[in-house]
Each structure stands twice: as C-alpha cells, then as structure tokens.
Amino acid sequence: MNKVFLDKPGINIDALDFSQKIEKHSINIAGHATSVTLEPLFWELLKQIAAIEKKALRTLIEKIDDGRTHNLSCAIRIYIMTFFLEKFSKNP
C-alpha cells in the first residue's frame, strides 16, 4: 500500500493493524438495525471521510445506503475508493 496516498487525508498508516480480520459493525440506518462487515482499514477510511465531509458516520452510511446497487458493505468499499480516487486526481 502506498503510504503517501493514505497520509494525504491525515490517516496515520502506521497506526493501522493490517493483520486484523474483518469486523462486523452494527448500525441503525433508515429506522432499522443492520450491520456491515468491513476490514479495519475500510472502517477507518470511512470515519476519515465522515470527518472530512463534517458528517456523522451514520449520516454518511445512510447516504451510501440510499444510492447503492450492491450489498451495503460492498457499496461502502466502492464509495471509499471513489472518494479518494476523485480527491487525489483533483489534488495530486
């Protein structure tokens, strides 16, 4: 993984533990309980995006949920990748 890429948004790549297994996160969106299963790196990136956009994590997940065509975990990963690819293609 490219350390410079992840350092740009302020993520401390050294603090991430790549040996961790995927984790299930319980959330309440659109009035119902659900869960997403994500790798710790994707969960951390999602929290970073919420901070960049000045949104609550739940609000960001609801936004992703509203526009998804895949399962929620997959939609979150796609959103994260798209967010950072667009962000860094505009600000190399």
Summary of the structure (lengths in Angstrom):
residues: 92
radius of gyration: 13.3
end to end distance: 17.0
largest distance: 39.6
contacts: 214
relative contact order: 0.15
helix: 54%
strand: 15%
